[in-house]
Amino acid sequence: MNVAEAIRDAGVIGAGGAGFPTHIKASGKAGIVLANGAECEPLLAVDKLIMRLHPEKVVRGLKAMMQAVGAKEGVICVKKKNTDEIGALEKAIKNEKDLRLYPLDNYYPAGDEQRIVYEVTGRVVPTGGIPLDVGAVVSNVTTLANVSDALDAKPVTDKYVTVAGEVKRPVTLKVPVGAPFETLVRAAGGPETMDGYTLIVGGPATGRLCGDWREPVQKTTGGLIVLKSDHPLIKMKKGDGAVDLKLAKAACSQCTMCTQMCPRNALGLGVEPHKVMRAAFMGMGSLLGDPNGVFSCCDCGLCSYYACNFGLSPSRMMARMKEGLLAGGVKPQKRVKGNAAQEPVKVPTERLMARMGIAKYDTHTALSMDLDAGLVRIPLKMHIGVPSVPVVKAGDTVEKGRLIAEIPEAKLGARVHASISGTVTAATDRYIEIKA
């Protein structure tokens, strides 16, 4: 069995982003593979933990991906401030002539894969493109650890998740996929009920709000941040489109700070949030100019959470503009608009946290023992592509690691496996529930 097949069989998907099926990446051809260990979102500690505790898995997974795509070089990108992680990785690669570390500055968003590709290779991924277009593959370090397990026929059944914010014991937990959020929050000493609190799933900048703490952990879940519902960050994330537009009309001064600080615009991709704001509040699409740059927005939120002096939300306006263009049949053209040699504005993570009002939560997160779950509800679409199809039914007895949902034939997707041993209590087109 080749590497791509092993990865497919194990249900490995991107653990640090949108959940792109990793076996598809492993089926391409590239000259270099980059291991993304930046973990630039504030408060999260999953990737750092993986690099510190399982550096050999990261290296083995990286070597496997290099073999799969025919790469001659592998680079592990990690923030230079993370000295413990660097020490563990240096020890793991000391005899590997084709691997090296690349130290990153502590800024946000240092982990943007297109930024990493440019920093390491000097190549710019075009608008609408992927790193493979410039001969590179980027995989998160946790994904690579899962690739290592896949080589031993161990499927993805567990996920490390950082729980932070309004909790007594900020912690990174290893939990079964499908475990309810509330189990993790309570294990970290969080509130007993969600009354007066709101959950951010993911990081504070790019994460989404969650009102139902019974939602299940997915293969892509990296963080749960508990904040009081009246926290300024929660209020900003709850923003209303109509209100955003009115505020833009009333307060946007066209200072261009959102554009000047945009990391994708610094790559020459023509991402200009101030033009989107202007076109929106003037109601004149012609003021947008070339719309292609809108598709290169990576939704990092830096323009909203840091750049704008008036507390406006250019990032939400960008997202709505992107949706509108796609709905109107406009598609991105693969090209780079301008000069990529512009040095980006590297916003220190500490300053971003202060601006977001979350600096006080930046405390050491402990590693707890594995967290068991008596009941899991495993989603069948945790990845880019189509939902997986159940191959079990209610009443079936399953062991942890058994295949419970398959990729539809000739479709993009990922396999799903039982995360605990027990009895299947429900098998629908959206999830499979297992009770221990």
LINBELLIN-V419480 format. One line per field, one symbol per residue. ss: DSSP state (A for helix, B for strand, O for the rest). phi: phi as a letter, one per 20 degrees, with the letter a starting at -180 (. if undefined). burial: # if it has 16 or more other C-alpha atoms within 10 Angstrom, else .. A space follows every 10 residues. Layout:
ss = ???
phi = ???
burial = ???
This chain:
ss = OOAAAAAAAA OOBOOOOOOO BAAAAOOOOO OBBBBBOOOO OOOOOAAAAA AAAOAAAAAA AAAAAAAAAO OOBBBBBBBO OOAAAAAAAA AAOOOOOOBB BBBBOOBBOO OOAAAAAAAA AOOOOOOOOO AAAAOBBBBB AAAAAAAAAA AOOOOOOBBB BBBBBOOOOO BBBBBBOOOB AAAAAAAOOO OOOOOOBBBB BOOOOOOBBB OOOOOBOOOO OOBBBBBBOO OAAAAAAOOO AAAAAAAAAA AOOOOOAAAA OOOOAAAOOO OOAAAAAAAA AAOOAAAAOO AAAAAAOOOO OAAAAAAOOO OOOAAAAAAA AAAAAAAOOO OOOOOOOOOO OOOOOOBBAA AAAAAAOOAA AOOOOBBOOO BOOOBBBBBO OOOOOOOOBB OOOOOOBBOO OOBBBBOOOO OOOOOBBOOO OBBBBBBOOO BBBBBO
phi = .efgfffffe mfcgedbenf gfffgfeecb ebddeedfle fgmecfffff ffecfffgff ffffffffem fecccdebff feffffffff ffdgddfedb ecfdfecddf egffffgffe dmddffgmdc gffdmccdcf fffffffgff fdmdffccbe cedbnecfcg bdddcfgoff gffffffeme ffcegnccdd eoefedfdec ddfegefdfe fdbcdecffe fgffgffege gffgfffffe cfelfmffff efffffenem ecgfffffff femcgfffmf fffgfefemf nffeecfffd mecgffffff fffffffene dfdfadfcee effffefggf fffffemcgf eedfeeeefg decebccefe cdcfpeffdg dccgofecdg nffcbdfggm deabfccfeb erdfdabded bcdcdf
burial = ..######## #######.## ###.###### ########## ########## ##.####### ########## #.######## .#..##.### .##.....## ########## ########.. ..#####.## ##.####### ########## #..####### #######.## ########## ########## #..#..#### #######.#. ..#.###### ########.. ..##.##... ...##.##.. .#...##### ########## ########## #......#.. ########.# ########.. #########. ##..#..... .#..###..# ...#..#.## .##..#.##. #...###... ..#.###### ###...#### .##....#.. #######... .######### #######... ######
